[in-house]
Amino acid sequence: MRSGNYRLRTALRENLPEPLAALIPKGARDCGNHEWYKSAEQTWRCYHCKPGLTHTVPWDEREIEARRLEAGAMKIRAGVLQPTREKVSH
């Protein structure tokens, strides 16, 4: 688990059944180390705190590409996608 305020709360919300997780809200103050998710077309929110909100993409181009690659790898591991191999002609 990464360090920062409210990480324990987030871990509990992720692992408890929904009715219990709802009893553990996000932190009210800025966590100081945001981890973002896209909640709407142009809205990103922090997993850990309520003040963590932005309407601009919170990652640079390298981070965006790394996230795309990781998402693809996760789909392959889950069996959702099949890896492709380029054919080399001689």
C-alpha positions as CSV (number, residue, x, y, z in Angstrom):
1,M,0.0,0.0,0.0
2,R,1.4,3.4,-0.9
3,S,1.9,5.9,1.8
4,G,-0.4,8.8,2.4
5,N,-3.4,9.9,4.4
6,Y,-6.5,7.8,4.2
7,R,-4.9,4.8,2.6
8,L,-6.2,2.5,5.2
9,R,-9.8,3.8,4.7
10,T,-9.4,3.2,1.0
11,A,-8.1,-0.4,1.5
12,L,-11.1,-1.1,3.8
13,R,-13.6,0.3,1.3
14,E,-12.1,-1.8,-1.5
15,N,-12.3,-5.1,0.5
16,L,-15.5,-4.8,2.5
17,P,-19.0,-5.6,1.2
18,E,-20.7,-2.5,-0.3
19,P,-23.1,-1.9,2.7
20,L,-20.1,-1.8,5.1
21,A,-17.8,0.1,2.8
22,A,-20.4,2.9,2.6
23,L,-19.9,3.4,6.3
24,I,-16.2,4.4,5.7
25,P,-16.2,7.7,3.7
26,K,-13.4,9.3,1.9
27,G,-11.2,11.7,3.9
28,A,-12.6,15.2,4.3
29,R,-9.1,16.9,4.0
30,D,-6.6,16.8,1.1
31,C,-4.7,13.5,1.3
32,G,-1.6,15.1,-0.1
33,N,-0.8,12.2,-2.5
34,H,-3.7,11.7,-4.9
35,E,-4.3,8.5,-6.9
36,W,-6.8,9.4,-9.6
37,Y,-9.7,7.6,-11.3
38,K,-11.9,9.0,-14.1
39,S,-15.4,9.5,-12.7
40,A,-17.0,11.3,-15.7
41,E,-16.0,12.5,-19.2
42,Q,-13.9,15.4,-17.9
43,T,-13.7,14.7,-14.2
44,W,-11.0,12.8,-12.3
45,R,-11.3,12.1,-8.5
46,C,-8.9,10.9,-5.9
47,Y,-9.6,7.4,-4.4
48,H,-8.7,8.7,-1.0
49,C,-10.1,12.2,-0.3
50,K,-13.1,14.4,-1.2
51,P,-11.0,17.5,-2.1
52,G,-9.1,15.5,-4.8
53,L,-11.0,16.6,-7.9
54,T,-9.7,17.9,-11.2
55,H,-11.2,18.6,-14.6
56,T,-7.9,18.3,-16.5
57,V,-6.1,15.0,-17.2
58,P,-3.9,14.5,-14.1
59,W,-1.2,12.5,-15.9
60,D,1.5,13.3,-18.4
61,E,1.8,11.5,-21.8
62,R,4.2,8.8,-20.4
63,E,2.0,8.0,-17.5
64,I,-1.1,7.7,-19.8
65,E,0.8,5.3,-22.1
66,A,2.0,3.2,-19.1
67,R,-1.6,3.0,-17.9
68,R,-2.8,1.8,-21.3
69,L,-0.1,-0.8,-21.4
70,E,-0.9,-2.0,-17.9
71,A,-4.6,-2.2,-18.7
72,G,-3.8,-4.3,-21.8
73,A,-1.6,-6.6,-19.8
74,M,-4.3,-7.0,-17.1
75,K,-6.9,-8.0,-19.9
76,I,-4.4,-10.5,-21.3
77,R,-3.9,-12.0,-17.8
78,A,-7.6,-12.2,-17.3
79,G,-8.1,-13.9,-20.6
80,V,-10.2,-11.1,-22.0
81,L,-7.6,-10.4,-24.8
82,Q,-5.3,-12.7,-26.7
83,P,-1.8,-11.5,-27.3
84,T,-1.0,-10.9,-30.9
85,R,2.3,-11.6,-32.7
86,E,3.5,-9.9,-35.8
87,K,4.2,-12.2,-38.7
88,V,7.6,-11.8,-40.2
89,S,7.9,-12.6,-43.9
90,H,11.2,-13.9,-45.2
